[in-house]
Amino acid sequence: YGLKSWEETPIDIIEDDGCATMPTVPGLFSVRTPDSIAVIYVDGQTYVATANEGDDIEYGDFEEKQKSKDVFDGSSLGLVGASADPAIFDPISPMTSQSKYFNAECDEAEVGWCAKSMRLALGSTMIDFS
C-alpha cells in the first residue's frame, strides 16, 4: 500500500536539535514516493520492489515542499482553491482538528508538541487514496 501510518510509529517531526521528542500522530499518513520500481519473480512469486526515497518535484517557481505552518495558517488553508477533510483541517475550529500540531498558531503548552516547520509535499503526491 502507498500510505505509511504514523499512529504507532514515532516520527521525528519536531525541531528540537535531535530526536528528543518523537511523537506518534493518529491520523497522520505519508505517501511512499518511490524513485524506482522493479517487478521481481522469485520461485513463482511476484514481488514489487521500490526505492522509497521520496523526492519532491518543482514546477518553475512552484515547489511541492511547503512548511506546514504555511499550509495550515490559523483558520485558513494557505493554498488557493484547496480544501481539506474537516477531520484534518476545520477552518471553524482549526485547533481541534488533526492539523493543530502543524498549524501556524500551534501552542506547545496546549497540545504538547508542534511541528510548524515540518515540510509537506503538495501537488502530485497529495492524492486521496480513500
All heavy atoms as an XYZ file, in Angstrom:
983
protein
N       0.828     -1.186      0.000
C       0.000      0.000      0.000
C       0.866      1.241      0.000
O       1.955      1.237      0.563
C      -0.924     -0.011      1.207
C      -1.796     -1.254      1.250
C      -1.623     -2.212      2.232
C      -2.763     -1.464      0.287
C      -2.409     -3.337      2.272
C      -3.547     -2.594      0.322
C      -3.374     -3.531      1.307
O      -4.146     -4.635      1.342
N       0.366      2.323     -0.539
C       1.159      3.520     -0.692
C       1.253      4.416      0.525
O       2.101      5.285      0.591
N       0.375      4.239      1.514
C       0.369      5.129      2.659
C       1.102      4.522      3.857
O       0.989      3.350      4.137
C      -1.066      5.453      3.079
C      -1.917      6.170      2.037
C      -3.327      6.360      2.561
C      -1.305      7.500      1.667
N       1.843      5.369      4.569
C       2.562      4.970      5.776
C       1.889      5.650      6.962
O       1.798      6.876      7.021
C       4.031      5.397      5.664
C       4.812      5.365      6.955
C       5.144      3.970      7.362
C       6.041      4.002      8.596
N       5.803      2.906      9.459
N       1.375      4.862      7.897
C       0.708      5.406      9.074
C       1.741      5.751     10.150
O       2.685      5.000     10.390
C      -0.278      4.385      9.634
O      -0.771      4.833     10.888
N       1.516      6.866     10.834
C       2.370      7.279     11.947
C       1.602      7.200     13.261
O       1.967      7.834     14.241
C       2.913      8.686     11.697
C       3.776      8.717     10.485
C       3.437      9.190      9.250
C       5.092      8.194     10.360
N       4.471      8.996      8.370
C       5.499      8.376      9.021
C       5.967      7.564     11.244
C       6.745      7.979      8.557
C       7.216      7.162     10.773
C       7.582      7.385      9.446
N       0.526      6.385     13.308
C      -0.257      6.233     14.523
C       0.491      5.472     15.610
O       0.325      5.755     16.792
C      -1.576      5.524     14.221
C      -2.523      6.397     13.435
C      -3.919      5.833     13.365
O      -4.382      5.247     14.357
O      -4.544      5.990     12.313
N       1.302      4.488     15.225
C       2.015      3.681     16.208
C       3.530      3.797     16.101
O       4.248      3.388     17.002
C       1.603      2.216     16.059
C       0.135      1.995     16.365
C      -0.290      0.554     16.182
O       0.580     -0.321     16.040
O      -1.508      0.313     16.181
N       4.008      4.355     14.998
C       5.441      4.501     14.787
C       5.852      5.942     15.081
O       5.332      6.866     14.465
C       5.815      4.168     13.317
O       5.337      2.859     13.015
C       7.307      4.248     13.101
N       6.763      6.175     16.023
C       7.206      7.552     16.307
C       7.881      8.172     15.078
O       8.528      7.482     14.291
C       8.216      7.371     17.443
C       7.884      6.056     18.045
C       7.392      5.195     16.907
N       7.708      9.480     14.938
C       8.269     10.196     13.796
C       8.999     11.447     14.288
O       8.525     12.139     15.197
C       7.164     10.548     12.766
C       7.756     11.256     11.547
C       6.057     11.351     13.395
C       6.779     11.468     10.411
N      10.147     11.731     13.701
C      10.950     12.896     14.073
C      10.491     14.095     13.243
O      10.983     14.326     12.154
C      12.436     12.609     13.826
C      13.325     13.780     14.207
O      12.887     14.634     15.004
O      14.453     13.850     13.698
N       9.523     14.853     13.781
C       8.982     15.999     13.051
C       9.077     17.289     13.849
O       8.566     18.311     13.442
C       7.514     15.758     12.639
C       6.650     15.449     13.849
C       7.418     14.672     11.594
C       5.174     15.318     13.550
N       9.752     17.247     14.978
C       9.852     18.422     15.840
C      11.275     18.955     15.810
O      12.233     18.205     15.941
C       9.446     18.055     17.283
C       8.002     17.539     17.286
C       9.604     19.246     18.209
C       7.566     16.982     18.610
N      11.389     20.263     15.625
C      12.713     20.890     15.607
C      13.214     21.028     17.039
O      12.915     21.989     17.723
C      12.643     22.246     14.923
C      12.399     22.143     13.435
C      12.481     23.496     12.743
O      13.133     24.404     13.265
O      11.871     23.620     11.676
N      13.962     20.017     17.505
C      14.471     20.037     18.877
C      15.944     19.641     18.926
O      16.411     19.106     19.910
C      13.631     19.130     19.777
C      13.649     17.671     19.340
O      14.329     17.333     18.356
O      12.969     16.856     19.994
N      16.666     19.869     17.842
C      18.094     19.555     17.772
C      18.370     18.080     18.034
O      19.257     17.728     18.792
C      18.900     20.431     18.734
C      18.844     21.894     18.344
O      18.820     22.178     17.130
O      18.806     22.747     19.237
N      17.606     17.237     17.410
C      17.798     15.801     17.566
C      16.470     15.085     17.565
O      15.502     15.565     17.016
N      16.456     13.958     18.207
C      15.241     13.138     18.259
C      14.733     13.020     19.684
O      14.262     11.960     20.106
C      15.511     11.766     17.654
S      16.000     11.822     15.925
N      14.831     14.095     20.451
C      14.422     14.056     21.854
C      12.925     13.814     21.991
O      12.486     13.121     22.894
C      14.806     15.355     22.548
N      12.133     14.373     21.091
C      10.690     14.198     21.114
C      10.259     13.627     19.780
O      10.412     14.273     18.751
C       9.968     15.541     21.352
O      10.483     16.130     22.545
C       8.474     15.350     21.467
N       9.777     12.401     19.804
C       9.304     11.752     18.583
C       7.896     11.220     18.850
O       7.728     10.116     19.356
C      10.244     10.624     18.158
C      11.575     11.130     17.664
S      12.699      9.827     17.110
C      11.753      8.969     15.890
N       6.871     12.021     18.517
C       5.503     11.603     18.810
C       4.965     10.596     17.793
O       5.484     10.474     16.683
C       4.720     12.911     18.710
C       5.475     13.684     17.674
C       6.923     13.342     17.914
N       3.918      9.884     18.198
C       3.093      9.161     17.248
C       1.946     10.117     16.949
O       1.579     10.938     17.802
C       2.558      7.849     17.843
O       1.860      8.133     19.047
C       3.697      6.874     18.132
N       1.393     10.052     15.747
C       0.374     11.010     15.352
C      -0.822     10.279     14.745
O      -0.788      9.915     13.565
C       0.932     12.038     14.341
C      -0.090     13.131     14.089
C       2.239     12.634     14.832
N      -1.872     10.037     15.526
C      -3.063      9.403     14.967
C      -3.612     10.205     13.796
O      -3.719     11.426     13.862
C      -4.050      9.395     16.136
C      -3.186      9.461     17.351
C      -2.008     10.318     16.940
N      -3.901      9.538     12.703
C      -4.456     10.201     11.534
C      -3.431     10.782     10.590
O      -3.785     11.297      9.539
N      -2.133     10.728     10.940
C      -1.098     11.248     10.042
C      -0.572     10.106      9.181
O      -0.176      9.062      9.686
C       0.063     11.869     10.827
C       1.225     12.394      9.968
C       0.767     13.567      9.099
C       2.399     12.795     10.838
N      -0.592     10.331      7.882
C      -0.082      9.367      6.924
C       0.871     10.081      5.990
O       0.706     11.266      5.713
C      -1.222      8.765      6.087
C      -2.188      7.947      6.884
C      -3.264      8.538      7.521
C      -2.022      6.580      7.010
C      -4.164      7.794      8.265
C      -2.914      5.819      7.750
C      -3.980      6.431      8.377
N       1.854      9.389      5.519
C       2.706      9.931      4.467
C       2.601      8.985      3.275
O       2.220      7.825      3.410
C       4.161     10.075      4.940
O       4.676      8.843      5.392
N       2.893      9.525      2.119
C       2.792      8.757      0.886
C       4.169      8.265      0.494
O       5.131      9.025      0.481
C       2.211      9.630     -0.258
C       2.126      8.844     -1.548
C       0.848     10.162      0.133
N       4.266      6.998      0.220
C       5.534      6.457     -0.275
C       5.687      6.937     -1.710
O       4.778      6.783     -2.517
C       5.520      4.942     -0.208
C       5.322      4.419      1.205
C       5.246      2.905      1.203
N       4.696      2.395      2.421
C       5.394      2.124      3.518
N       6.686      2.339      3.552
N       4.808      1.642      4.589
N       6.811      7.528     -1.996
C       7.044      8.055     -3.345
C       8.324      7.447     -3.906
O       9.395      8.037     -3.823
C       7.137      9.595     -3.326
O       8.098      9.980     -2.348
C       5.809     10.234     -2.993
N       8.202      6.270     -4.463
C       9.401      5.589     -4.951
C      10.041      6.289     -6.138
O       9.362      6.804     -7.023
C       8.896      4.202     -5.343
C       7.448      4.378     -5.595
C       6.990      5.494     -4.699
N      11.365      6.300     -6.131
C      12.126      6.831     -7.256
C      12.293      5.774     -8.339
O      12.543      6.095     -9.486
C      13.511      7.305     -6.802
C      13.405      8.535     -5.916
O      12.499      9.346     -6.145
O      14.218      8.659     -4.998
N      12.174      4.522     -7.948
C      12.253      3.447     -8.933
C      11.423      2.263     -8.451
O      11.258      2.060     -7.253
C      13.706      3.022     -9.163
O      14.281      2.566     -7.970
N      10.893      1.526     -9.407
C      10.069      0.355     -9.118
C      10.539     -0.773    -10.017
O      10.814     -0.569    -11.202
C       8.577      0.642     -9.392
C       8.080      1.795     -8.511
C       7.738     -0.609     -9.175
C       6.661      2.234     -8.827
N      10.626     -1.957     -9.458
C      11.008     -3.129    -10.249
C      10.117     -4.298     -9.845
O       9.752     -4.447     -8.681
C      12.472     -3.488    -10.018
N       9.747     -5.116    -10.818
C       8.997     -6.336    -10.552
C       9.987     -7.485    -10.559
O      10.789     -7.625    -11.487
C       7.895     -6.553    -11.608
C       7.182     -7.873    -11.370
C       6.909     -5.396    -11.578
N       9.933     -8.302     -9.516
C      10.882     -9.406     -9.356
C      10.087    -10.706     -9.218
O       9.091    -10.756     -8.495
C      11.746     -9.196     -8.094
C      12.485     -7.862     -8.164
C      12.704    -10.350     -7.901
C      13.120     -7.457     -6.861
N      10.525    -11.733     -9.903
C       9.903    -13.049     -9.802
C      10.881    -13.981     -9.090
O      12.003    -14.163     -9.540
C       9.587    -13.604    -11.197
C       8.684    -12.685    -11.999
C       9.218    -11.823    -12.942
C       7.308    -12.684    -11.793
C       8.402    -10.973    -13.664
C       6.484    -11.832    -12.509
C       7.032    -10.982    -13.449
O       6.223    -10.140    -14.164
N      10.449    -14.573     -7.969
C      11.287    -15.490     -7.203
C      10.453    -16.725     -6.859
O       9.419    -16.602     -6.193
C      11.817    -14.837     -5.907
C      12.635    -15.816     -5.098
C      12.603    -13.575     -6.215
N      10.892    -17.875     -7.311
C      10.205    -19.143     -7.027
C       8.703    -19.072     -7.318
O       7.879    -19.512     -6.526
C      10.431    -19.566     -5.575
C      11.886    -19.874     -5.268
O      12.598    -20.332     -6.197
O      12.308    -19.661     -4.126
N       8.356    -18.498     -8.449
C       6.956    -18.437     -8.854
C       6.150    -17.331     -8.192
O       4.969    -17.163     -8.471
N       6.748    -16.554     -7.298
C       6.075    -15.438     -6.629
C       6.494    -14.123     -7.283
O       7.647    -13.955     -7.661
C       6.440    -15.397     -5.145
C       5.932    -16.568     -4.343
C       4.418    -16.504     -4.152
O       3.842    -15.445     -3.976
N       3.789    -17.668     -4.217
N       5.552    -13.205     -7.391
C       5.834    -11.888     -7.953
C       5.944    -10.881     -6.812
O       5.082    -10.821     -5.943
C       4.703    -11.448     -8.901
O       4.543    -12.433     -9.916
C       5.018    -10.095     -9.532
N       7.023    -10.107     -6.832
C       7.246     -9.074     -5.828
C       7.468     -7.744     -6.534
O       8.027     -7.694     -7.623
C       8.484     -9.384     -4.975
C       8.387    -10.676     -4.209
C       8.833    -11.879     -4.753
C       7.848    -10.681     -2.926
C       8.743    -13.074     -4.039
C       7.752    -11.872     -2.206
C       8.206    -13.053     -2.774
O       8.112    -14.221     -2.070
N       7.015     -6.673     -5.890
C       7.285     -5.329     -6.390
C       8.274     -4.697     -5.419
O       7.996     -4.580     -4.218
C       6.005     -4.481     -6.481
C       6.330     -3.065     -6.930
C       5.003     -5.129     -7.432
N       9.434     -4.313     -5.919
C      10.472     -3.687     -5.094
C      10.517     -2.189     -5.415
O      10.470     -1.800     -6.589
C      11.823     -4.317     -5.378
N      10.588     -1.378     -4.371
C      10.641      0.072     -4.585
C      11.773      0.689     -3.776
O      12.135      0.191     -2.721
C       9.316      0.749     -4.159
O       9.129      0.575     -2.759
C       8.124      0.179     -4.913
N      12.310      1.773     -4.299
C      13.278      2.595     -3.565
C      12.513      3.839     -3.130
O      12.243      4.730     -3.925
C      14.451      2.966     -4.451
N      12.106      3.885     -1.867
C      11.243      4.950     -1.361
C      12.047      6.123     -0.805
O      12.088      6.350      0.391
C      10.304      4.396     -0.287
C       9.327      3.416     -0.849
O       8.621      3.735     -1.789
N       9.297      2.227     -0.293
N      12.684      6.860     -1.674
C      13.480      7.997     -1.230
C      12.650      9.262     -1.103
O      13.005     10.167     -0.386
C      14.651      8.206     -2.191
C      15.598      7.012     -2.167
C      16.626      7.077     -3.261
O      16.797      8.148     -3.866
O      17.256      6.050     -3.522
N      11.546      9.339     -1.824
C      10.607     10.438     -1.642
C      11.045     11.794     -2.135
O      10.884     12.783     -1.442
N      11.589     11.888     -3.316
C      11.968     13.191     -3.858
C      10.731     14.014     -4.191
O       9.741     13.501     -4.685
C      12.794     13.026     -5.139
C      14.167     12.456     -4.857
O      14.596     12.511     -3.704
O      14.802     11.958     -5.790
N      10.802     15.305     -3.909
C       9.715     16.192     -4.304
C      10.019     16.770     -5.688
O      11.118     16.596     -6.215
C       9.545     17.318     -3.276
C      10.774     18.190     -3.190
O      11.778     17.737     -2.601
O      10.734     19.310     -3.717
N       9.042     17.445     -6.252
C       9.158     17.957     -7.623
C       8.986     19.463     -7.603
O       8.239     20.012     -6.797
C       8.085     17.300     -8.514
C       8.267     15.777     -8.518
C       8.134     17.840     -9.934
C       7.135     15.013     -9.158
N       9.650     20.143     -8.504
C       9.495     21.584     -8.669
C       8.930     21.871    -10.048
O       9.273     21.209    -11.023
C      10.835     22.284     -8.499
C      11.419     22.141     -7.117
C      12.783     22.797     -6.984
O      13.183     23.538     -7.893
O      13.443     22.551     -5.974
N       8.016     22.856    -10.113
C       7.409     23.284    -11.368
C       7.663     24.777    -11.528
O       6.904     25.593    -11.029
C       5.894     23.041    -11.361
C       5.483     21.621    -11.050
C       5.100     21.257     -9.762
C       5.460     20.661    -12.041
C       4.712     19.958     -9.477
C       5.074     19.363    -11.763
C       4.698     19.025    -10.491
O       4.307     17.748    -10.201
N       8.733     25.161    -12.167
C       9.060     26.581    -12.308
C       9.261     27.201    -10.946
O      10.137     26.797    -10.188
N       8.415     28.170    -10.582
C       8.512     28.839     -9.281
C       7.805     28.068     -8.164
O       7.945     28.403     -7.002
C       7.924     30.251     -9.357
C       8.779     31.171    -10.209
O       9.985     30.883    -10.361
O       8.245     32.173    -10.723
N       6.999     27.052     -8.526
C       6.278     26.280     -7.520
C       7.109     25.092     -7.069
O       7.670     24.361     -7.864
C       4.943     25.761     -8.068
C       4.199     24.906     -7.077
C       3.500     25.491     -6.036
C       4.217     23.522     -7.174
C       2.824     24.720     -5.108
C       3.540     22.737     -6.252
C       2.849     23.340     -5.225
N       7.197     24.931     -5.762
C       7.898     23.786     -5.195
C       6.909     22.999     -4.348
O       6.140     23.577     -3.577
C       9.066     24.263     -4.322
C       9.895     23.142     -3.789
C      11.102     23.621     -2.994
O      11.440     24.809     -3.068
O      11.692     22.797     -2.300
N       6.900     21.670     -4.505
C       5.958     20.840     -3.760
C       6.152     20.937     -2.252
O       5.195     20.845     -1.501
C       6.086     19.369     -4.176
C       5.442     19.062     -5.492
C       5.484     17.587     -5.797
O       6.500     16.935     -5.518
O       4.492     17.088     -6.336
N       7.392     21.077     -1.782
C       7.637     21.149     -0.337
C       7.211     22.516      0.194
O       7.673     23.544     -0.278
C       9.110     20.925     -0.026
C       9.534     19.500     -0.078
C      10.923     19.300      0.485
C      11.950     20.077     -0.258
N      13.327     19.786      0.072
N       6.340     22.487      1.191
C       5.886     23.707      1.844
C       5.971     23.486      3.349
O       5.749     22.386      3.835
C       4.426     24.001      1.476
C       4.162     24.138      0.007
C       4.717     25.428     -0.564
O       4.646     26.470      0.079
N       5.273     25.362     -1.756
N       6.271     24.548      4.099
C       6.247     24.433      5.553
C       4.799     24.274      5.996
O       3.897     24.953      5.495
C       6.866     25.660      6.207
C       8.365     25.673      6.130
C       8.948     26.786      6.974
C      10.464     26.707      6.929
N      11.069     27.772      7.745
N       4.578     23.378      6.954
C       3.211     23.099      7.392
C       2.506     24.343      7.914
O       1.312     24.517      7.698
C       3.200     21.992      8.439
O       3.969     22.351      9.559
N       3.224     25.240      8.573
C       2.588     26.451      9.097
C       2.085     27.363      7.977
O       1.202     28.179      8.186
C       3.540     27.216     10.015
C       4.726     27.825      9.294
C       5.627     28.574     10.256
C       6.795     29.181      9.515
N       7.663     29.924     10.391
N       2.645     27.217      6.759
C       2.164     27.991      5.615
C       0.946     27.340      4.973
O       0.146     28.005      4.329
C       3.273     28.156      4.571
C       4.437     28.975      5.104
O       4.215     29.819      5.999
O       5.565     28.769      4.631
N       0.814     26.023      5.154
C      -0.349     25.302      4.622
C      -1.526     25.463      5.575
O      -2.630     25.782      5.163
C      -0.021     23.806      4.412
C      -1.258     23.046      3.965
C       1.104     23.647      3.396
N      -1.290     25.234      6.873
C      -2.326     25.373      7.891
C      -2.054     26.668      8.640
O      -1.358     26.684      9.648
C      -2.310     24.172      8.839
C      -2.454     22.858      8.123
C      -1.398     21.968      8.056
C      -3.648     22.526      7.506
C      -1.534     20.758      7.394
C      -3.792     21.322      6.837
C      -2.733     20.439      6.785
N      -2.601     27.768      8.137
C      -2.293     29.100      8.637
C      -3.466     29.642      9.444
O      -4.362     30.290      8.910
C      -1.961     30.021      7.468
C      -1.437     31.372      7.906
O      -1.161     31.544      9.115
O      -1.306     32.262      7.053
N      -3.464     29.350     10.735
C      -4.565     29.800     11.587
C      -5.860     29.135     11.153
O      -5.954     27.922     11.080
N      -6.858     29.946     10.815
C      -8.156     29.400     10.406
C      -8.302     29.327      8.891
O      -9.385     29.079      8.389
C      -9.298     30.239     10.997
O      -9.215     31.564     10.507
N      -7.209     29.540      8.168
C      -7.292     29.445      6.707
C      -6.313     28.405      6.184
O      -5.269     28.155      6.772
C      -7.013     30.800      6.053
O      -5.685     31.195      6.280
N      -6.718     27.796      5.085
C      -5.863     26.842      4.403
C      -5.041     27.668      3.427
O      -5.586     28.320      2.548
C      -6.727     25.808      3.682
C      -6.088     24.511      3.253
C      -5.416     23.810      4.424
C      -7.122     23.583      2.646
N      -3.717     27.675      3.593
C      -2.844     28.566      2.842
C      -2.597     28.191      1.396
O      -1.536     28.476      0.872
N      -3.560     27.554      0.756
C      -3.437     27.180     -0.646
C      -4.691     27.628     -1.382
O      -5.799     27.216     -1.040
C      -3.279     25.663     -0.798
C      -2.091     25.062     -0.070
C      -2.211     23.542     -0.018
C      -0.809     25.451     -0.773
N      -4.542     28.458     -2.367
C      -5.676     29.000     -3.110
C      -6.477     27.858     -3.742
O      -5.923     26.992     -4.410
C      -5.196     29.985     -4.196
C      -6.370     30.484     -5.019
C      -4.450     31.142     -3.559
N      -7.774     27.851     -3.492
C      -8.664     26.867     -4.092
C      -8.608     25.484     -3.483
O      -9.265     24.565     -3.954
N      -7.857     25.304     -2.406
C      -7.716     23.984     -1.791
C      -8.783     23.767     -0.730
O      -9.325     24.713     -0.163
C      -6.334     23.835     -1.172
N      -9.080     22.511     -0.474
C      -9.991     22.155      0.600
C      -9.405     20.947      1.325
O      -8.502     20.296      0.818
C     -11.380     21.827      0.044
O     -11.309     20.696     -0.796
N      -9.922     20.674      2.503
C      -9.425     19.545      3.283
C     -10.576     18.909      4.044
O     -11.574     19.569      4.352
C      -8.345     20.001      4.254
N     -10.436     17.646      4.349
C     -11.395     16.934      5.180
C     -11.433     17.648      6.533
O     -10.388     17.916      7.125
C     -10.910     15.491      5.340
C     -11.839     14.640      6.178
O     -12.438     15.153      7.147
O     -11.938     13.445      5.867
N     -12.631     17.990      7.059
C     -12.719     18.693      8.345
C     -12.041     17.954      9.506
O     -11.633     18.578     10.477
C     -14.222     18.823      8.587
C     -14.826     18.751      7.225
C     -13.942     17.820      6.434
N     -11.891     16.640      9.418
C     -11.177     15.909     10.462
C      -9.695     16.274     10.457
O      -9.021     16.210     11.473
C     -11.340     14.399     10.277
N      -9.195     16.667      9.291
C      -7.798     17.075      9.156
C      -7.643     18.567      9.413
O      -6.792     18.995     10.175
C      -7.256     16.729      7.745
C      -7.399     15.247      7.450
C      -5.825     17.209      7.589
C      -6.627     14.335      8.374
N      -8.476     19.377      8.758
C      -8.403     20.833      8.941
C      -9.808     21.396      8.937
O     -10.508     21.339      7.926
C      -7.578     21.484      7.831
C      -7.527     22.988      7.950
C      -6.692     23.582      8.874
C      -8.336     23.797      7.172
C      -6.652     24.966      9.015
C      -8.300     25.175      7.300
C      -7.462     25.765      8.224
N     -10.231     21.926     10.074
C     -11.551     22.533     10.210
C     -11.360     24.040     10.378
O     -10.907     24.485     11.432
C     -12.279     21.946     11.418
C     -13.690     22.488     11.573
O     -14.100     23.371     10.780
O     -14.388     22.030     12.486
N     -11.694     24.842      9.338
C     -11.459     26.283      9.439
C     -12.271     26.961     10.534
O     -11.875     28.002     11.043
C     -11.853     26.806      8.054
C     -12.699     25.748      7.451
C     -12.279     24.454      8.069
N     -13.382     26.365     10.949
C     -14.195     26.942     12.016
C     -13.528     26.737     13.373
O     -13.575     27.585     14.248
C     -15.616     26.331     12.001
C     -16.307     26.738     10.693
C     -16.422     26.775     13.204
C     -17.598     26.032     10.426
N     -12.870     25.609     13.544
C     -12.205     25.291     14.805
C     -10.870     24.599     14.517
O     -10.707     23.415     14.797
C     -13.126     24.401     15.643
O     -12.580     24.190     16.902
N      -9.906     25.332     13.941
C      -8.673     24.700     13.458
C      -7.812     24.038     14.527
O      -7.074     23.112     14.227
C      -7.915     25.856     12.802
C      -8.449     27.082     13.456
C      -9.883     26.775     13.760
N      -7.927     24.462     15.769
C      -7.068     23.888     16.797
C      -7.693     22.655     17.461
O      -7.173     22.136     18.436
C      -6.703     24.948     17.831
C      -5.938     26.128     17.228
S      -4.585     25.672     16.100
C      -3.402     25.036     17.240
N      -8.804     22.161     16.901
C      -9.392     20.917     17.403
C      -9.232     19.792     16.377
O      -9.480     18.644     16.697
C     -10.891     21.082     17.714
O     -11.587     21.449     16.530
C     -11.101     22.140     18.787
N      -8.830     20.110     15.169
C      -8.659     19.086     14.138
C      -7.208     18.591     14.110
O      -6.340     19.124     14.797
C      -9.083     19.628     12.768
O      -8.394     20.815     12.470
N      -6.948     17.554     13.337
C      -5.636     16.906     13.307
C      -4.501     17.868     12.979
O      -3.390     17.724     13.462
C      -5.654     15.765     12.283
C      -4.396     14.940     12.271
C      -4.150     14.214     13.591
O      -5.062     13.705     14.202
N      -2.926     14.191     14.038
N      -4.767     18.880     12.175
C      -3.708     19.808     11.754
C      -3.235     20.735     12.874
O      -2.294     21.502     12.676
C      -4.183     20.639     10.566
O      -5.270     21.460     10.948
N      -3.836     20.658     14.058
C      -3.446     21.567     15.152
C      -1.950     21.497     15.452
O      -1.344     22.489     15.824
C      -4.248     21.274     16.415
C      -3.969     19.913     17.031
C      -4.894     19.641     18.195
C      -4.715     18.216     18.691
N      -5.783     17.858     19.622
N      -1.332     20.337     15.275
C       0.095     20.186     15.553
C       0.974     20.894     14.526
O       2.126     21.182     14.782
C       0.482     18.702     15.592
C      -0.267     17.913     16.620
C      -1.242     17.004     16.239
C      -0.002     18.078     17.982
C      -1.936     16.264     17.190
C      -0.693     17.346     18.930
C      -1.657     16.440     18.535
O      -2.339     15.716     19.470
N       0.414     21.144     13.358
C       1.182     21.713     12.247
C       0.765     23.147     11.932
O       1.322     23.781     11.055
C       1.003     20.835     11.002
C       1.202     19.377     11.297
C       0.142     18.510     11.396
C       2.483     18.886     11.518
C       0.334     17.172     11.698
C       2.682     17.554     11.819
C       1.609     16.690     11.915
N      -0.225     23.658     12.642
C      -0.793     24.974     12.378
C       0.160     26.080     12.830
O       0.876     25.939     13.820
C      -2.134     25.103     13.104
C      -2.996     26.201     12.547
O      -2.597     27.356     12.533
N      -4.182     25.839     12.083
N       0.143     27.193     12.100
C       0.975     28.346     12.447
C       0.676     28.840     13.856
O       1.539     29.413     14.514
C       0.758     29.470     11.430
N      -0.540     28.601     14.346
C      -0.940     29.055     15.676
C      -0.783     27.975     16.744
O      -1.272     28.123     17.860
C      -2.380     29.550     15.630
C      -2.542     30.772     14.753
C      -3.965     31.281     14.693
O      -4.849     30.719     15.375
O      -4.205     32.249     13.966
N      -0.093     26.889     16.436
C       0.112     25.796     17.390
C       0.817     26.319     18.644
O       1.774     27.079     18.564
C       0.937     24.676     16.750
S       1.172     23.245     17.827
N       0.316     25.905     19.798
C       0.892     26.299     21.077
C       1.292     25.024     21.828
O       0.431     24.245     22.242
C      -0.134     27.088     21.887
C       0.390     27.558     23.229
O       1.536     27.211     23.604
O      -0.348     28.289     23.914
N       2.599     24.811     21.984
C       3.090     23.591     22.634
C       2.521     23.413     24.034
O       2.295     22.288     24.473
C       4.618     23.592     22.687
C       5.249     23.296     21.353
C       6.745     23.095     21.445
O       7.219     22.521     22.438
O       7.434     23.514     20.508
N       2.282     24.500     24.735
C       1.741     24.398     26.090
C       0.344     23.778     26.079
O      -0.045     23.099     27.022
C       1.699     25.779     26.746
N      -0.401     23.975     24.983
C      -1.759     23.441     24.883
C      -1.806     22.018     24.350
O      -2.566     21.192     24.832
C      -2.621     24.332     23.982
C      -2.970     25.657     24.586
C      -3.861     26.479     23.669
O      -4.594     25.901     22.863
O      -3.788     27.716     23.775
N      -1.007     21.717     23.314
C      -1.130     20.413     22.640
C       0.026     19.466     22.908
O      -0.012     18.312     22.510
C      -1.331     20.582     21.111
C      -2.594     21.349     20.827
C      -0.132     21.229     20.451
N       1.081     19.924     23.568
C       2.201     19.051     23.916
C       3.396     19.153     22.991
O       4.521     19.060     23.433
N       3.169     19.315     21.704
C       4.264     19.466     20.748
C       3.722     20.107     19.476
O       2.543     20.029     19.181
C       4.939     18.132     20.430
C       4.015     17.095     19.850
C       3.290     16.175     20.556
C       3.709     16.886     18.481
N       2.552     15.404     19.700
C       2.790     15.812     18.421
C       4.102     17.481     17.290
C       2.263     15.338     17.223
C       3.587     17.005     16.103
C       2.680     15.944     16.077
N       4.600     20.774     18.751
C       4.233     21.407     17.485
C       5.301     21.085     16.437
O       6.468     20.919     16.774
C       4.151     22.924     17.625
S       2.902     23.493     18.794
N       4.883     21.002     15.205
C       5.818     20.755     14.098
C       5.509     21.738     12.975
O       5.242     21.354     11.842
C       5.714     19.315     13.614
N       5.545     23.028     13.301
C       5.166     24.062     12.345
C       6.118     24.174     11.163
O       5.746     24.669     10.113
C       5.067     25.414     13.052
C       3.993     25.447     14.117
C       3.878     26.813     14.745
C       4.777     26.907     15.942
N       4.572     28.131     16.712
N       7.352     23.726     11.323
C       8.329     23.826     10.231
C       8.453     22.533      9.437
O       9.281     22.441      8.540
C       9.696     24.224     10.774
O       9.632     25.521     11.313
N       7.641     21.529      9.775
C       7.670     20.275      9.017
C       7.343     20.567      7.564
O       6.440     21.332      7.255
C       6.648     19.300      9.585
C       6.592     17.985      8.866
S       5.370     16.928      9.675
C       5.288     15.619      8.505
N       8.105     19.985      6.664
C       7.874     20.192      5.236
C       6.867     19.168      4.722
O       7.000     17.976      4.969
C       9.172     20.045      4.450
C      10.219     21.045      4.835
C      10.048     22.295      4.060
N      11.083     23.240      4.447
C      11.159     24.434      3.937
N      10.302     24.820      3.039
N      12.096     25.258      4.329
N       5.849     19.644      4.038
C       4.844     18.790      3.433
C       5.009     18.852      1.924
O       5.215     19.922      1.364
C       3.432     19.277      3.796
C       3.113     19.384      5.279
C       1.750     20.028      5.467
C       3.150     18.023      5.936
N       4.911     17.723      1.266
C       4.968     17.697     -0.199
C       3.555     17.831     -0.724
O       2.680     17.028     -0.416
C       5.609     16.400     -0.686
N       3.309     18.864     -1.494
C       1.986     19.135     -2.052
C       2.051     19.012     -3.567
O       3.096     19.190     -4.165
C       1.543     20.549     -1.687
C       1.629     20.910     -0.219
C       1.322     22.378     -0.033
C       0.692     20.058      0.596
N       0.942     18.750     -4.167
C       0.929     18.662     -5.633
C       0.714     17.235     -6.069
O      -0.245     16.586     -5.659
N       1.598     16.712     -6.862
C       1.402     15.382     -7.433
C       1.383     14.282     -6.378
O       0.824     13.224     -6.609
C       2.497     15.085     -8.457
O       3.759     15.044     -7.830
N       1.957     14.520     -5.197
C       1.974     13.480     -4.186
C       0.804     13.587     -3.199
O       0.640     12.711     -2.372
C       3.282     13.511     -3.384
O       3.434     14.795     -2.809
C       4.459     13.181     -4.258
N       0.027     14.635     -3.263
C      -1.120     14.788     -2.362
C      -2.362     14.202     -3.042
O      -3.130     14.898     -3.667
C      -1.333     16.247     -2.002
C      -0.204     16.845     -1.186
S      -0.022     16.096      0.420
C      -1.385     16.805      1.281
N      -2.533     12.897     -2.912
C      -3.602     12.187     -3.588
C      -4.487     11.531     -2.542
O      -4.016     10.941     -1.592
C      -3.023     11.102     -4.524
C      -2.141     11.755     -5.569
C      -4.135     10.296     -5.175
C      -1.311     10.776     -6.352
N      -5.805     11.632     -2.729
C      -6.746     10.985     -1.828
C      -6.906      9.537     -2.274
O      -7.492      9.259     -3.315
C      -8.089     11.712     -1.884
C      -9.114     11.126     -0.932
O      -8.807     10.103     -0.283
O     -10.209     11.692     -0.844
N      -6.363      8.606     -1.492
C      -6.431      7.196     -1.844
C      -7.660      6.502     -1.273
O      -7.788      5.292     -1.395
C      -5.160      6.470     -1.333
C      -3.943      6.802     -2.130
C      -3.065      7.767     -1.681
C      -3.687      6.161     -3.326
C      -1.918      8.078     -2.405
C      -2.556      6.473     -4.057
C      -1.679      7.419     -3.600
N      -8.571      7.238     -0.626
C      -9.719      6.584      0.001
C     -10.722      6.072     -1.009
O     -10.749      6.387     -2.134
C     -10.401      7.546      0.976
O     -10.871      8.697      0.307
